[in-house]
Amino acid sequence: MDEILRDAEPPARKGRLESWLDGQDKKVQALFWDVIRRGYVERGYPFTRVFASFLRAVDLPEDHFGRQHPKAYVDRKLRDDGG
């Protein structure tokens, strides 16, 4: 049932974070998702702290993508990929 409803959702517009990740090499993409899974999912750290830490590690300002949309994209991607 969830798959049917998910398929019925309107296509999500690519946000700045998703577009930026798509343009990065596989190592940066893997690092991002590893940091998110370990810090945000497994350890339960607040998303904004985990995300800000990643941004500092790749030399981007903390407000580069904003905060609300990146969390929505990450939560949706984690849900769609099964965590």
C-alpha positions as CSV (number, residue, x, y, z in Angstrom):
1,M,0.0,0.0,0.0
2,D,2.8,2.5,0.9
3,E,4.5,1.8,-2.4
4,I,1.4,2.6,-4.3
5,L,0.8,5.8,-2.4
6,R,4.5,6.8,-2.7
7,D,4.2,6.2,-6.5
8,A,1.2,8.6,-6.5
9,E,3.1,11.4,-4.9
10,P,3.9,14.3,-7.3
11,P,7.6,14.2,-8.3
12,A,9.8,16.1,-5.9
13,R,11.6,19.1,-7.3
14,K,15.4,18.8,-6.9
15,G,16.6,21.0,-4.1
16,R,20.0,22.6,-3.8
17,L,21.4,19.8,-1.6
18,E,20.3,17.0,-3.9
19,S,21.6,18.9,-7.0
20,W,24.9,19.6,-5.2
21,L,25.3,15.9,-4.1
22,D,24.5,14.7,-7.6
23,G,27.4,16.9,-8.8
24,Q,29.9,15.4,-6.3
25,D,32.1,12.3,-6.8
26,K,31.0,9.1,-5.2
27,K,33.3,9.5,-2.2
28,V,31.7,12.8,-1.1
29,Q,28.2,11.3,-1.6
30,A,29.2,8.2,0.4
31,L,30.7,10.4,3.2
32,F,27.5,12.5,3.4
33,W,25.2,9.5,3.7
34,D,27.6,7.8,6.2
35,V,27.7,10.9,8.4
36,I,23.9,11.2,8.2
37,R,23.3,7.5,9.0
38,R,25.8,7.3,11.8
39,G,25.1,10.7,13.5
40,Y,21.4,11.4,12.7
41,V,19.9,8.0,12.4
42,E,22.0,5.7,14.6
43,R,23.2,8.1,17.4
44,G,20.1,10.3,17.3
45,Y,22.1,13.6,17.1
46,P,20.0,16.6,16.0
47,F,20.0,16.9,12.2
48,T,21.2,20.5,12.2
49,R,24.3,19.6,14.2
50,V,25.2,16.6,12.0
51,F,24.5,18.6,8.8
52,A,26.5,21.6,10.0
53,S,29.4,19.3,10.9
54,F,29.4,17.8,7.4
55,L,29.3,21.3,5.8
56,R,32.3,22.4,7.8
57,A,34.2,19.3,6.8
58,V,33.6,20.1,3.1
59,D,34.4,23.8,3.5
60,L,30.8,25.1,2.9
61,P,29.1,27.7,5.1
62,E,26.4,26.4,7.4
63,D,23.7,28.3,5.6
64,H,24.8,27.2,2.1
65,F,21.6,25.1,1.6
66,G,19.4,26.5,4.3
67,R,18.1,24.2,7.0
68,Q,14.5,23.2,6.4
69,H,14.7,21.8,2.9
70,P,17.8,19.7,3.5
71,K,16.2,17.9,6.4
72,A,13.0,17.2,4.4
73,Y,15.1,15.8,1.6
74,V,17.2,13.6,3.9
75,D,14.2,12.3,5.8
76,R,12.4,11.5,2.5
77,K,15.5,9.8,1.1
78,L,16.0,7.8,4.2
79,R,12.3,6.7,4.3
80,D,12.4,5.8,0.6
81,D,15.6,3.8,0.9
82,G,14.5,2.1,4.1
83,G,16.7,3.9,6.5
